[in-house]
Amino acid sequence: MDDRAKQPKIPNRQMPFSDAFVAFIPEDWAPYPVDLPEQLPAARFAADRRDSVSAAFPGERIVVPAGPLKTRSNDTDFRYRAHTAFAHLTGLGTDREPDAVLVLEPREGEGHDAALYFKPRAPRTDPEFYADARYGEMWVGQRESLEEMAAITGIECRPLTDLPAALTTDAGAIATRVVRDVDDRLTSLLDELRRTNEVTFDPCEDAELATMLSELRLIKDDFEVDELQSACDATAEAFEEVVRQLPTAVERGRGERWVEGIFGLYARHRGNAVGYDTIAASGDHANTLHWIRNDGDLHPGDLVLIDAGIENDTLYTADITRTLPVDGRFTAEQRRVYEAVLDAQRAGIAAARAGATFSDVHDAAIRVIATYLRDWGILPVDVEESLDPLRGGQHRRWMVHGTSHHLGMDVHDCAQARNEYYRQGTLRPGMVITVEPGLYFKSTDLLVPEELRGIGVRIEDDVLITDGDARILSDKLPRTPDDVEAWMAALLP
């Protein structure tokens, strides 16, 4: 056999390390800090959330993974974002902590002990320090020690290598639930432990955990409300800069990309990233609900619909839409459509009150939309028939989406909550929802008067449900057409 075939396989982009280098690399580094870091503000609130999970599943082992890194191409990973349930229960945001797992271990009697299993930094004598492009300090920066992570989170921390043994302990005696579809290797390990220990298992048990963790986020605590307010304020600043840059976006061509880029710059500077792919839809593109291609030009006289939100470092995101005249002035036809949508949004926000149902918000807004469509001669049936879900729905040709969704760490937050707590649920103080009606008149829609074809308008704000009127978290951005024009006039050169 060729001697070369006996050599260990080295990735084709990695140069081999000489013995001299391996001996040299750990020498003469400053010591790691002795003082422990402060606890993250979010971590203090996360402890109460873990207590809620403990109370919901007494005597059971609860396993919540952060999830692994995801490959973008070859040896390049996507920017990391931990699973929302993990971040919510630990307080860890931004790009931490791949592969980590939160385990709530039941105590004798009642309650749980929390343990965070993660990959702590390796000593500088370890090949990981210099050779591991995914985890090595030379490649991705200094990682926390077990003691530092415990100080940051307020949770007992253990090395990730201890996790299999911890999950194996009493595997046949302690019922275990895991958030599935996050870390396939972890889920497979737990499923194998269930089989080998002949544990009777119903997959619905894991689904119940995911549902509970989603419903846990329906009511925001004070920290979460403050973070969402901060995200909305930062997003408003980004919108201002986008308006300042509109003439440049027109001049350079592919102006939708310029709008997306300016907003993304602010998102990375003021927060972690965008909370979702920015929609920058000019002209008829605004009538495609999820237009994220953003490759069109901007033209004076057209509208540009911008649906964007900044996700801050704690992973709470804003979700705001404004439809703006590119040159700062609405035409008569654009204003006509805009005011109809604004009236619908006002009705929706007025309905967003504690004690109302989630669907009341949509019902109030869509009634206004249907009424305008009927008054304009566009809706082919009367309003009541169109609003009847069994025999109508014709208005949905021009507004096919719902008016609201919950908002939080996910832009469409609490998505796994049960229907009786979400769409059919009752609004309660502390919930944060969007209110975002729209009208979309495609240029090819022959049922629409010619002068309105190609106009698409959506107005979206983030609102906090209170004991009285809803509090608009995104109120730093104008909504009325006159206010929009005055605001843009002060920003445009």
Phi and psi in degrees as a GROMACS rama.xvg file:
@    title "Ramachandran Plot"
@    xaxis  label "Phi"
@    yaxis  label "Psi"
@TYPE xy
-60.5782  131.494  ASP-2
-58.4749  -27.3567  ASP-3
-66.7088  -27.557  ARG-4
-70.4497  -20.522  ALA-5
-83.2243  -12.9492  LYS-6
-73.5756  145.487  GLN-7
-60.8277  143.321  PRO-8
-74.1745  127.203  LYS-9
-112.382  132.315  ILE-10
-51.2044  143.96  PRO-11
-68.3585  -11.7358  ASN-12
-101.565  -2.74225  ARG-13
-102.155  126.684  GLN-14
-78.5308  142.801  MET-15
-67.8967  154.129  PRO-16
-102.288  128.101  PHE-17
-76.1043  160.474  SER-18
-60.5123  -35.5337  ASP-19
-64.2386  -40.9659  ALA-20
-65.5164  -44.5174  PHE-21
-59.7039  -36.3821  VAL-22
-75.1688  -30.5756  ALA-23
-82.4875  -36.4925  PHE-24
-61.3079  -33.5583  ILE-25
-83.6106  1.59355  PRO-26
-83.3005  143.594  GLU-27
59.2933  54.2967  ASP-28
-108.461  146.703  TRP-29
-62.7403  145.435  ALA-30
-65.6437  154.682  PRO-31
-66.6959  154.335  TYR-32
-57.5448  144.45  PRO-33
-87.0982  -39.669  VAL-34
-70.8795  136.066  ASP-35
-79.8041  147.417  LEU-36
-70.8384  162.408  PRO-37
-75.4852  155.811  GLU-38
-68.4688  140.388  GLN-39
-64.5224  138.697  LEU-40
-54.9154  -39.1352  PRO-41
-64.6889  -28.0392  ALA-42
-65.2103  -31.2025  ALA-43
-66.1587  -33.2011  ARG-44
-81.1953  -29.1521  PHE-45
-63.1473  -29.5822  ALA-46
-60.7026  -42.3536  ALA-47
-64.7804  -35.0547  ASP-48
-67.1944  -39.6595  ARG-49
-63.9246  -35.7673  ARG-50
-62.1987  -36.4114  ASP-51
-65.8189  -39.8608  SER-52
-65.3761  -42.1281  VAL-53
-58.6515  -44.3741  SER-54
-66.3961  -29.8512  ALA-55
-77.3769  -25.7794  ALA-56
-131.965  65.3398  PHE-57
-63.1197  138.181  PRO-58
76.0503  3.66196  GLY-59
-111.017  150.799  GLU-60
-87.5553  126.983  ARG-61
-113.109  128.067  ILE-62
-122.624  118.821  VAL-63
-125.727  103.095  VAL-64
-83.5247  152.143  PRO-65
-80.1883  -28.3488  ALA-66
98.2676  153.878  GLY-67
-86.9433  171.677  PRO-68
-64.6026  150.97  LEU-69
-117.459  132.048  LYS-70
-73.2362  129.75  THR-71
-87.6874  -47.8216  ARG-72
-164.907  135.199  SER-73
49.3865  -114.824  ASN-74
-103.987  23.8641  ASP-75
-111.474  126.581  THR-76
-98.1676  154.46  ASP-77
-66.2885  154.631  PHE-78
-57.7809  135.392  ARG-79
-81.0833  139.66  TYR-80
-139.358  122.726  ARG-81
-67.0658  154.488  ALA-82
-58.043  141.97  HIS-83
-59.7651  -42.006  THR-84
-62.4453  -40.0464  ALA-85
-63.4923  -48.0028  PHE-86
-61.5335  -39.2271  ALA-87
-65.4754  -34.3653  HIS-88
-92.5146  -9.44766  LEU-89
-117.201  -23.9345  THR-90
85.3314  0.919358  GLY-91
-82.0423  125.947  LEU-92
-118.604  -155.477  GLY-93
44.046  -126.874  THR-94
-103.58  27.8613  ASP-95
-117.256  143.098  ARG-96
-141.716  104.622  GLU-97
-57.8153  139.314  PRO-98
75.1145  -6.05896  ASP-99
-66.7431  157.161  ALA-100
-140.92  128.819  VAL-101
-93.7929  127.637  LEU-102
-121.313  127.234  VAL-103
-102.367  108.909  LEU-104
-97.1873  124.463  GLU-105
-66.9177  137.206  PRO-106
-86.2099  160.947  ARG-107
-67.6704  129.721  GLU-108
101.098  -93.6791  GLY-109
-152.692  164.686  GLU-110
84.0653  178.482  GLY-111
-135.433  154.496  HIS-112
-104.733  130.085  ASP-113
-91.5057  139.302  ALA-114
-137.133  135.625  ALA-115
-109.483  114.958  LEU-116
-97.2424  124.296  TYR-117
-151.331  174.25  PHE-118
-95.3057  100.898  LYS-119
-74.0296  167.399  PRO-120
-63.9819  146.168  ARG-121
-87.3095  152.228  ALA-122
-64.1148  158.035  PRO-123
-69.5017  -10.6398  ARG-124
-83.4421  -10.1475  THR-125
-85.7161  138.193  ASP-126
-55.633  -26.4311  PRO-127
-55.7648  -37.4133  GLU-128
-53.6206  -43.254  PHE-129
-114.903  -15.5426  TYR-130
-112.385  -12.1724  ALA-131
-98.0803  107.968  ASP-132
-73.0373  -15.1712  ALA-133
-91.3875  -34.8579  ARG-134
-127.404  -13.2037  TYR-135
-69.2055  143.528  GLY-136
-62.0233  -35.3732  GLU-137
-66.6335  -21.6854  MET-138
-100.59  -43.8701  TRP-139
-120.845  3.79981  VAL-140
100.82  170.845  GLY-141
-73.4597  126.122  GLN-142
-94.3268  164.403  ARG-143
-78.1425  153.893  GLU-144
-82.0455  172.198  SER-145
-59.2434  -42.3791  LEU-146
-67.5589  -39.5053  GLU-147
-67.6152  -42.3764  GLU-148
-65.4632  -37.041  MET-149
-62.9431  -38.9715  ALA-150
-67.1499  -38.5883  ALA-151
-67.6405  -41.591  ILE-152
-100.433  -20.347  THR-153
72.9221  20.4018  GLY-154
-120.042  141.115  ILE-155
-60.6133  132.337  GLU-156
-116.077  142.175  CYS-157
-136.812  154.903  ARG-158
-66.8383  145.79  PRO-159
-60.33  -27.6311  LEU-160
-64.3685  -19.1211  THR-161
-83.0214  -9.76134  ASP-162
-64.3675  -47.252  LEU-163
-54.9133  -42.3412  PRO-164
-65.2683  -39.0875  ALA-165
-64.9886  -38.0305  ALA-166
-75.5512  -26.0238  LEU-167
-75.9006  -30.2146  THR-168
-59.4501  123.025  THR-169
55.5791  31.5001  ASP-170
-62.0003  -27.4158  ALA-171
-86.2432  -11.2187  GLY-172
-108.606  -24.051  ALA-173
-108.431  122.137  ILE-174
-64.8416  135.233  ALA-175
-124.431  135.724  THR-176
-120.488  144.58  ARG-177
-134.4  146.548  VAL-178
-76.5252  107.333  VAL-179
-77.4731  171.459  ARG-180
61.3814  22.2665  ASP-181
-111.957  -50.2639  VAL-182
-130.144  100.274  ASP-183
-61.2316  -37.8227  ASP-184
-65.5338  -41.4933  ARG-185
-66.1319  -44.0289  LEU-186
-62.4118  -41.1866  THR-187
-63.2135  -39.4906  SER-188
-61.2901  -46.0893  LEU-189
-67.5167  -39.0118  LEU-190
-63.5227  -38.4355  ASP-191
-66.6001  -39.8078  GLU-192
-62.7728  -38.0013  LEU-193
-63.4513  -41.8188  ARG-194
-67.7836  -48.4024  ARG-195
-67.9091  -25.8904  THR-196
-97.3576  7.83382  ASN-197
51.9403  45.3446  GLU-198
-86.747  125.761  VAL-199
-69.4326  123.65  THR-200
-135.575  132.74  PHE-201
-109.989  120.993  ASP-202
-54.3336  -22.7273  PRO-203
-63.3524  -22.6555  CYS-204
-65.8834  -41.2673  GLU-205
-67.2521  -38.5967  ASP-206
-63.0897  -35.365  ALA-207
-63.8603  -36.0871  GLU-208
-64.947  -46.5096  LEU-209
-60.6128  -39.5515  ALA-210
-65.0572  -45.1002  THR-211
-62.0798  -42.3587  MET-212
-66.7734  -31.6451  LEU-213
-71.2903  -43.515  SER-214
-69.5262  -25.02  GLU-215
-61.1025  -24.7131  LEU-216
-92.6324  1.16657  ARG-217
-63.3464  -39.5928  LEU-218
-104.062  120.426  ILE-219
-85.9892  137.512  LYS-220
-82.4182  177.558  ASP-221
-59.8567  -39.0602  ASP-222
-61.3532  -44.5612  PHE-223
-65.2961  -40.5235  GLU-224
-61.8538  -42.7036  VAL-225
-63.2878  -39.8947  ASP-226
-67.1181  -40.0134  GLU-227
-66.8434  -37.5298  LEU-228
-62.568  -43.2117  GLN-229
-61.4844  -41.8299  SER-230
-63.6921  -39.7817  ALA-231
-66.2035  -40.8679  CYS-232
-63.9115  -43.1336  ASP-233
-64.5024  -38.5611  ALA-234
-64.0924  -38.5277  THR-235
-61.1524  -41.0427  ALA-236
-62.9342  -39.2555  GLU-237
-64.9507  -40.258  ALA-238
-60.371  -40.2044  PHE-239
-59.4883  -44.3202  GLU-240
-67.7444  -35.67  GLU-241
-58.2943  -44.4584  VAL-242
-62.0441  -43.4329  VAL-243
-58.1559  -31.3835  ARG-244
-92.0981  0.257654  GLN-245
-59.4946  -42.3951  LEU-246
-59.2749  -38.9209  PRO-247
-65.6191  -39.9142  THR-248
-61.4945  -39.1833  ALA-249
-65.1357  -46.8303  VAL-250
-65.7982  -39.5394  GLU-251
-81.0562  -16.7041  ARG-252
79.9275  162.681  GLY-253
46.7062  46.0127  ARG-254
-61.8139  -26.2876  GLY-255
-60.3309  -38.723  GLU-256
-66.3142  -36.0427  ARG-257
-65.0279  -43.3685  TRP-258
-59.7151  -47.9404  VAL-259
-59.2344  -42.4974  GLU-260
-66.7689  -42.7779  GLY-261
-63.0079  -43.5209  ILE-262
-64.0842  -41.8585  PHE-263
-63.2276  -35.018  GLY-264
-60.2599  -47.2969  LEU-265
-65.1105  -37.4858  TYR-266
-63.2566  -41.7425  ALA-267
-73.2199  -29.8169  ARG-268
-80.3243  -42.3224  HIS-269
-89.6337  -19.0571  ARG-270
-145.736  -150.06  GLY-271
-87.0132  -43.307  ASN-272
-177.495  -172.338  ALA-273
-74.5318  147.729  VAL-274
-76.9072  -13.9378  GLY-275
-169.305  166.55  TYR-276
-61.9498  127.899  ASP-277
-66.8237  135.536  THR-278
-98.1762  117.822  ILE-279
-126.414  91.013  ALA-280
-116.263  111.61  ALA-281
-99.9688  150.751  SER-282
55.8732  -133.92  GLY-283
-67.7156  -17.2919  ASP-284
-60.8082  -26.6792  HIS-285
-62.7343  -16.6721  ALA-286
-89.3461  2.31919  ASN-287
-100.898  113.98  THR-288
-59.454  -43.6782  LEU-289
-110.514  55.566  HIS-290
-77.865  100.159  TRP-291
-117.547  5.07108  ILE-292
-65.2264  -41.5915  ARG-293
50.1184  50.2738  ASN-294
-118.131  12.4316  ASP-295
-91.7071  164.549  GLY-296
-82.4364  159.689  ASP-297
-107.467  135.769  LEU-298
-125.796  135.451  HIS-299
-55.1588  138.533  PRO-300
96.6152  -16.7864  GLY-301
-94.2122  166.787  ASP-302
-98.3797  153.695  LEU-303
-126.913  123.991  VAL-304
-95.3677  120.426  LEU-305
-118.681  113.06  ILE-306
-114.113  107.936  ASP-307
-154.124  156.218  ALA-308
-156.738  142.923  GLY-309
-92.2878  129.86  ILE-310
-93.923  122.335  GLU-311
-83.6283  -177.322  ASN-312
-67.688  -16.7283  ASP-313
-94.1088  5.57169  THR-314
79.047  11.7781  LEU-315
-85.5823  137.042  TYR-316
-123.523  146.241  THR-317
-85.0988  165.101  ALA-318
-151.293  95.6039  ASP-319
-127.894  139.146  ILE-320
-124.799  132.942  THR-321
-130.319  140.36  ARG-322
-110.347  116.096  THR-323
-121.072  142.126  LEU-324
-72.6413  127.982  PRO-325
-57.6379  -37.8552  VAL-326
-96.79  7.36863  ASP-327
93.5268  -1.80342  GLY-328
-135.36  128.74  ARG-329
-73.8936  141.77  PHE-330
-76.4259  168.552  THR-331
-60.5725  -41.0482  ALA-332
-69.1575  -42.1059  GLU-333
-62.8289  -42.9097  GLN-334
-62.7615  -38.2805  ARG-335
-59.6749  -47.4013  ARG-336
-68.812  -42.5302  VAL-337
-58.7451  -45.6728  TYR-338
-66.0125  -33.0985  GLU-339
-63.9165  -45.2622  ALA-340
-65.3131  -39.9292  VAL-341
-63.5345  -41.0148  LEU-342
-61.7367  -39.5168  ASP-343
-64.9977  -40.082  ALA-344
-66.5471  -41.3566  GLN-345
-56.924  -41.9412  ARG-346
-65.0662  -40.3057  ALA-347
-65.5656  -43.5275  GLY-348
-65.389  -38.91  ILE-349
-62.1751  -31.1515  ALA-350
-82.5626  -12.0941  ALA-351
-82.0418  78.6621  ALA-352
-132.28  150.712  ARG-353
-56.889  133.325  ALA-354
98.9068  -24.2955  GLY-355
-75.8589  162.583  ALA-356
-86.5113  157.469  THR-357
-56.8788  -40.1926  PHE-358
-71.2493  -18.5842  SER-359
-59.8933  -32.932  ASP-360
-64.8778  -47.3704  VAL-361
-65.2986  -43.8495  HIS-362
-59.0424  -41.2846  ASP-363
-66.2362  -43.5837  ALA-364
-69.9893  -43.5161  ALA-365
-72.098  -26.0647  ILE-366
-62.5935  -40.9002  ARG-367
-64.606  -43.9921  VAL-368
-59.1316  -48.0342  ILE-369
-62.8252  -37.9263  ALA-370
-64.5084  -44.6007  THR-371
-61.0294  -44.7212  TYR-372
-61.0699  -38.8601  LEU-373
-68.5991  -44.2872  ARG-374
-62.6581  -31.408  ASP-375
-83.2371  -2.45267  TRP-376
79.1128  15.6701  GLY-377
-90.988  -43.0509  ILE-378
-71.4696  122.984  LEU-379
-79.5467  -6.45703  PRO-380
-128.833  171.59  VAL-381
-74.3862  166.983  ASP-382
-60.7356  -45.6077  VAL-383
-63.8865  -39.0269  GLU-384
-65.8806  -40.8182  GLU-385
-65.6794  -35.9727  SER-386
-78.4883  -12.6122  LEU-387
-72.7068  116.426  ASP-388
-66.7811  -20.6426  PRO-389
-88.133  -27.4119  LEU-390
-129.199  4.4177  ARG-391
-128.402  -135.263  GLY-392
96.6621  6.67507  GLY-393
-60.826  -29.8259  GLN-394
-61.9196  -21.1642  HIS-395
-69.8401  -12.953  ARG-396
-58.2428  -30.4851  ARG-397
-111.367  -4.0919  TRP-398
-156.053  87.9136  MET-399
-82.5518  -17.9346  VAL-400
-94.5216  166.929  HIS-401
-75.5621  168.124  GLY-402
-89.3856  -21.4854  THR-403
-144.603  159.2  SER-404
-152.66  159.451  HIS-405
-71.9456  151.964  HIS-406
-132.069  143.236  LEU-407
-177.788  -122.727  GLY-408
-72.2501  -29.1422  MET-409
-103.535  145.617  ASP-410
-64.8303  -38.0051  VAL-411
-105.602  79.7651  HIS-412
-76.9754  159.666  ASP-413
60.8581  30.6259  CYS-414
-66.1022  -20.5744  ALA-415
-99.1964  9.85419  GLN-416
-66.761  151.163  ALA-417
-66.3297  149.914  ARG-418
-58.6724  -34.1064  ASN-419
-70.4142  -14.5223  GLU-420
-105.182  -9.64903  TYR-421
-112.226  -97.622  TYR-422
-59.4955  -36.9913  ARG-423
-99.6009  8.53173  GLN-424
-83.6977  169.628  GLY-425
-96.9822  134.906  THR-426
-70.6167  136.656  LEU-427
-130.893  151.59  ARG-428
-54.6019  136.093  PRO-429
101.657  -14.0011  GLY-430
-75.8924  145.125  MET-431
-122.964  122.722  VAL-432
-130.952  162.646  ILE-433
-94.5527  155.768  THR-434
-130.174  111.293  VAL-435
-145.686  68.337  GLU-436
-71.8987  164.84  PRO-437
-157.477  167.602  GLY-438
-134.382  132.61  LEU-439
-131.645  106.669  TYR-440
-109.618  93.231  PHE-441
-62.8664  149.391  LYS-442
-64.262  -19.8623  SER-443
-96.9037  3.86702  THR-444
-86.7128  105.575  ASP-445
-78.0264  -8.24585  LEU-446
-80.9251  -10.7453  LEU-447
-97.3387  137.646  VAL-448
-52.0501  142.242  PRO-449
-56.5745  -36.7608  GLU-450
-70.1134  -15.063  GLU-451
-100.885  -9.54288  LEU-452
-66.2912  138.035  ARG-453
90.2935  -1.76382  GLY-454
-96.8937  126.15  ILE-455
-130.195  130.971  GLY-456
-134.557  132.254  VAL-457
-137.722  139.544  ARG-458
-126.492  124.646  ILE-459
-133.076  131.633  GLU-460
-131.722  157.755  ASP-461
-104.359  125.036  ASP-462
-126.506  142.711  VAL-463
-99.2633  125.772  LEU-464
-75.7273  131.121  ILE-465
-126.197  -173.865  THR-466
-74.6846  -11.9973  ASP-467
-125.331  -132.972  GLY-468
-65.9544  147.659  ASP-469
-62.9271  143.559  ALA-470
-95.3844  121.195  ARG-471
-83.3764  109.561  ILE-472
-72.4937  -24.3777  LEU-473
-100.079  28.9393  SER-474
-76.1208  -0.85052  ASP-475
-77.1244  -8.39764  LYS-476
-105.116  134.44  LEU-477
-68.3752  157.892  PRO-478
-124.545  -39.042  ARG-479
-70.8978  151.681  THR-480
-60.7691  -38.2485  PRO-481
-64.2135  -43.479  ASP-482
-66.779  -36.8817  ASP-483
-62.5761  -44.7874  VAL-484
-64.9963  -41.361  GLU-485
-66.3149  -41.1936  ALA-486
-62.2652  -45.5969  TRP-487
-67.8395  -36.3016  MET-488
-60.9591  -35.2477  ALA-489
-75.6817  -16.5699  ALA-490
-104.005  -31.8755  LEU-491
-73.0847  143.111  LEU-492
